[in-house]
Each structure stands twice: as structure tokens, then as C-alpha cells.
Amino acid sequence: MKVVKHYTDAFAANIAKGMLENEGIPAAVLNQNQVFAGLPTDLGTIDLAVEDENYEKALKLIEATSKEE
């Protein structure tokens, strides 16, 4: 797996995960439980990851979405 983007907000990471999955790209949100546990986010980030073969397509979708915001 490769990390497509790092987040500090679990909600935003899960929205992006859903967008990728709607495009047929399985994705996983990693490390979100540390934030829900109330730990400071500077101990790590919430990562959105995809399988290696989907990385380029996922990255393009995430970047396109970021430009629209």
C-alpha cells in the first residue's frame, strides 16, 4: 500500500476514501483511532492509502478534488 495523502482530520480522510471507492479504487484510512482517542495529531497523521497499482489514479483524483476546493 502507498499513502496518497496525509490528513489531520479523520472526517476529511473518510470523505476522500469514499470518493476513491466511488471511482472503483479500494482505499483505507490509517491511524484514525489515535485521533478519536484524543491523542494529539502531532504524534502522527491520518493517512489515506491505496494499493500500489491504484496509486497514480488515486493521486490524480485527490489532487483534482483539492483544486476544486
Backbone as numpy.savetxt, mean C-alpha at the origin, in Angstrom:
# Nx Ny Nz CAx CAy CAz Cx Cy Cz
7.64 -10.61 -2.75 6.80 -9.42 -2.75 7.67 -8.18 -2.75
7.13 -7.15 -3.38 7.80 -5.85 -3.40 6.86 -4.80 -2.83
7.42 -3.85 -2.11 6.64 -2.74 -1.57 6.46 -1.70 -2.66
5.21 -1.36 -2.92 4.87 -0.36 -3.93 4.91 1.04 -3.34
4.43 1.16 -2.10 4.38 2.48 -1.47 4.35 2.31 0.04
4.93 3.29 0.73 4.91 3.34 2.19 3.86 4.36 2.61
3.13 4.04 3.65 2.09 4.92 4.18 2.30 5.12 5.68
1.74 6.19 6.21 1.66 6.37 7.66 0.22 6.22 8.13
-0.70 6.08 7.18 -2.13 5.98 7.47 -2.65 4.65 6.93
-3.12 3.78 7.84 -3.61 2.46 7.45 -4.85 2.57 6.55
-5.69 3.57 6.78 -6.88 3.74 5.96 -6.50 4.00 4.51
-5.56 4.91 4.29 -5.12 5.22 2.92 -4.48 4.00 2.26
-3.71 3.24 3.02 -3.08 2.04 2.48 -4.13 1.02 2.05
-5.18 0.88 2.83 -6.23 -0.08 2.48 -7.08 0.39 1.30
-7.26 1.69 1.16 -7.96 2.23 -0.02 -7.14 1.90 -1.28
-5.83 2.12 -1.21 -4.96 1.81 -2.36 -4.97 0.32 -2.65
-4.98 -0.50 -1.61 -5.04 -1.96 -1.79 -6.31 -2.34 -2.55
-7.43 -1.77 -2.16 -8.69 -2.05 -2.84 -8.66 -1.62 -4.30
-8.04 -0.48 -4.58 -7.93 0.00 -5.95 -7.13 -0.99 -6.80
-6.01 -1.46 -6.25 -5.19 -2.43 -6.98 -5.96 -3.72 -7.21
-6.65 -4.19 -6.19 -7.41 -5.44 -6.32 -8.53 -5.30 -7.34
-9.14 -4.11 -7.43 -10.16 -3.87 -8.45 -9.59 -3.95 -9.86
-8.29 -3.71 -9.97 -7.60 -3.79 -11.26 -7.01 -5.18 -11.49
-7.33 -6.12 -10.59 -6.87 -7.49 -10.76 -5.48 -7.78 -10.21
-4.98 -6.88 -9.37 -3.65 -7.06 -8.78 -3.80 -7.39 -7.30
-3.51 -8.62 -6.90 -3.56 -8.94 -5.47 -2.53 -8.10 -4.71
-2.92 -7.58 -3.56 -2.04 -6.73 -2.77 -2.19 -7.04 -1.29
-1.19 -6.64 -0.53 -1.22 -6.86 0.92 -0.76 -5.59 1.62
-1.43 -5.27 2.72 -1.02 -4.16 3.58 -0.24 -4.77 4.74
1.01 -4.35 4.88 1.90 -4.90 5.89 2.13 -3.89 7.01
2.26 -4.37 8.21 2.61 -3.58 9.40 1.49 -2.67 9.90
0.25 -2.86 9.45 -0.80 -1.96 9.89 -1.18 -2.18 11.35
-0.95 -3.36 11.89 -1.33 -3.63 13.27 -0.53 -2.82 14.27
0.68 -2.43 13.94 1.46 -1.64 14.88 0.82 -0.28 15.08
0.21 0.26 14.04 -0.44 1.56 14.17 -1.74 1.41 14.96
-2.50 0.36 14.67 -3.73 0.13 15.41 -3.46 -0.13 16.88
-2.28 -0.65 17.18 -1.91 -0.92 18.57 -1.49 0.36 19.30
-1.46 1.47 18.59 -1.12 2.75 19.20 0.37 3.03 19.24
1.16 2.23 18.55 2.59 2.48 18.53 2.90 3.64 17.59
3.92 4.42 17.90 4.24 5.54 17.01 4.64 5.06 15.62
4.24 5.80 14.60 4.54 5.38 13.23 6.00 5.55 12.87
6.76 6.29 13.68 8.18 6.42 13.36 8.96 5.14 13.63
8.30 4.15 14.25 8.94 2.85 14.44 8.91 2.04 13.15
8.18 2.49 12.20 8.07 1.80 10.93 6.96 2.40 10.11
6.76 1.84 8.94 5.71 2.36 8.08 4.73 1.25 7.75
3.60 1.65 7.25 2.61 0.71 6.73 2.93 0.57 5.26
3.15 -0.65 4.83 3.60 -0.89 3.46 2.52 -1.56 2.62
2.40 -1.12 1.39 1.53 -1.75 0.41 2.42 -2.55 -0.52
2.19 -3.87 -0.55 3.08 -4.76 -1.31 2.29 -5.59 -2.31
2.97 -5.93 -3.39 2.40 -6.80 -4.44 3.44 -7.83 -4.83
3.00 -8.86 -5.53 3.93 -9.86 -6.06 4.85 -9.19 -7.08
6.06 -9.71 -7.18 7.07 -9.11 -8.05 6.58 -8.89 -9.48
5.84 -9.86 -10.03 5.40 -9.75 -11.42 4.35 -8.66 -11.64
3.73 -8.18 -10.55 2.72 -7.12 -10.66 3.25 -5.75 -10.26
4.52 -5.69 -9.89 5.08 -4.46 -9.33 4.98 -3.26 -10.28
5.42 -3.41 -11.51 5.44 -2.27 -12.45 4.04 -1.73 -12.71
3.09 -2.62 -12.95 1.71 -2.19 -13.20 1.13 -1.51 -11.96
1.37 -2.09 -10.80 0.87 -1.51 -9.55 1.47 -0.13 -9.30
2.76 0.00 -9.53 3.42 1.28 -9.33 2.84 2.35 -10.24
2.58 2.02 -11.48 1.99 2.99 -12.41 0.60 3.41 -11.95
-0.20 2.46 -11.47 -1.54 2.79 -10.98 -1.48 3.68 -9.74
-0.59 3.36 -8.82 -0.45 4.16 -7.60 0.02 5.56 -7.94
0.99 5.67 -8.84 1.49 7.00 -9.23 0.41 7.80 -9.95
-0.37 7.16 -10.80 -1.45 7.87 -11.50 -2.50 8.36 -10.51
-2.79 7.56 -9.53 -3.77 7.95 -8.51 -3.24 9.11 -7.68
-1.97 9.09 -7.36 -1.36 10.16 -6.56 -1.39 11.49 -7.30
-1.23 11.45 -8.61 -1.24 12.68 -9.42 -2.62 13.28 -9.49
-3.67 12.44 -9.39 -5.04 12.92 -9.47 -5.46 13.65 -8.21
-4.80 13.36 -7.08 -5.19 13.95 -5.79 -4.80 15.34 -5.64
